[in-house]
Amino acid sequence: MWLDSTEVVRVISSVGQLFQPQTELGTIIQVIISIAFITYIFYAQRIQSLTMLRQIEGTLRRVKAIRDEGRRISIETIKELGKPSSDPTPQVERLLESFFISPTDLDPAGIVWKLEQLLNVRERKFRADVRAIAPNASESEAHNIENLLEASQALNVFYKVIRHYYLLGKKTMNIYIIMQIHMILPLVMREVEAFSSAIQAFQQGMPIGDGVGALTAAKLMYGHPYKEVAEDFVAAEVPMDGRELIVMKATGPGGNVGKPAEAIENILRERKGEVKAIIMIDAAAKLEGEQTGEVAEGVGAAIGGIGVEKFKIEEAAKAYNVPLYAVAIKVDITDVVAPMREELFEATDRAVEAVKRIISERTSEGDVVIVAGIGNTVGIAQ
């Protein structure tokens, strides 16, 4: 039922009278509002801090549950595949707490080679530790266990960092400390959920979003004999439209990224002067609004990581004056280490067509072309 204008005026007038100080109820309401306003002025920041702390605490409990589940699955997988003679829990706890110290950058000259040496030491030590706690695992299973433990380690770091800021904020009640972690929690939780999905992928040996580059290379080299050209990296010679493609990827189907820079350097040295182009295929983080699985073409070394491999590839390409072309498959941050979605699997077919187009447009018959599929090759065979 609609009220006419006279009734509306009467209702507004009646409500207004309640707040007039002449009435007892109006006085009480005014006093309550005044007290609430004064309280808010003096305690607004503290109330806001307590509200944010409760939200952070809830998220922290959730991250802890995910961390603990990843730890449990890691231990169970090691027991199932590695069949250790004793309980691997203490060794797993030690690996989850391990850390990496980057070299000093006070003098940046030569820092890449120092960083590479430390990364190689870390990788060898981690593999030796995994082999010690899972002695009966096959080569592929051992690689998957390594990735499984690295995902669990990442979850452990997320939990400890969130807990640090939560406890520090609770201890000091400093709103700026609390706001730091509160503002980025939605972004942090996206990565936590991604690593939670990675636990399942590495446990079961399923392809992940980061493997789209390796899968593209696997489709190009399918049915052709391959050989190892660098540590944990294989290549196959594939004829195509009068060109010779040297298609390479990390050794699968275990979780592995290999040494793509070493592989490219070896081929360039072996085929000195013959290689006319390098085409790299890798997953690339998409922007919000872009579609998962979009394929884009560009120029440069398409490879992520800490930067050592990228630096070495760029140096090798410059030394031999070989152009670098890139094919990127757009993936969301939550898809990088999660099981590969159908959209990404289908995108690898479009990436193959993009590679063929670049070869057709940028090279001539008789040329040798390196095609490198970059990314984790878990669940992807040669």
C-alpha positions, 0 to 999 in steps of 0.5 A: 500500500502506498502512502500519500504525501500527507501521511509521509509528512506525518510519519517523518514528523512522528519519528523526528519527535522521538529524537527531540530532547523534550521527550524522555525517549529522545533524551535517552537516544541522544545520550546513547548516540553521543556516547557511541560517537565519543567512544568511536572517536577514541577507540575506532582504531582499536576496534578496527584492529581487533576486527582485522585481527579476528579475520586474520586469525580465521585465515591463519587457522585455514592455512594451518589446516591446509599446511598440516594436510600437505605435510600428512600427504607428503609423509604418507606418499613417502611411506607408500612409494619410498618404503623407508625402513623407519618413520620419515616424519623427522626427516620431512620436518627437517626438509620443510624447515630448510632454507636458501640464502641468496648471495650478496648483491653488494658487488653484483658482478658475477652474482649470476654464477654464484647464484647458480652454484648455490642453486645447484648445491641446494638441488643436489642436497634436496635430491639426496635427502629425498633419495635417503628417505624414499630409497625404493621410489623410482626416478619419476616417483622421486622427482614427484616426491621432491615437488610434493615436499617443495609444495608443502614447504611453500605452504609452511612458509605461508603459514609462518609468515601470516602467523608472524604478522598476526602475533606481532600485530596482536602483541603491539596492537599497531594498526599499520602492522596489522593492515600489512598482512590484512590487505594482502590476505586475499592474494596470499590465499589464492597462492595458498589454494594453488599450492594446496591443489599442487599437493594432489597433482604431485601426489598423483603425478598429474600434469599442472598448468606450468607444464603447458610449455613442456606439453607443447614440445611433447606434441611436436616431438611425439614419435621421434627418437630423443636423446639427453642433451643436458641434465634432465633435458631431452631433445628430438630432431623433427623435420618440418617444411624443409627445416630441422627442428630440435625440440626439447623439454625436461625429462618426464614424466616425473616432476622436473624442470631440467636445465634448459639453458645448458641444453640450448647452449650445448645445441648452439655450440654443437650446431655453430652457425646453423641455428637460425632461431630459438623459439621458447614456449612457456606459461605466462601469468594472465591479467584479470580480464584475460582468458585462461589459455590465450596464446600470445607471441612475442620476442625474448626468453620465455622462462620464469624462475629466479633468473639464472636460466634466463640470463644464460639463455640470453647470453648464449643467444647474443653470443651466437647472434640467434633471435629469440622468439616466445610463445606464451600461454596465459594461465591464472596464478591459481592454475600454475601448480594446480592440475592442468585444466581442459582450457590449458590442454586445448591451448597447447594445440594453438601454441603448436600452430603458433610455433609453426607460423613463426617457423614459416615466417621467420626462417628459411628452408634448410635452417635449424630451429631450436624449440624449447618447451619450458616448465614442469613436466610432471605427468608429461612423457617424451 
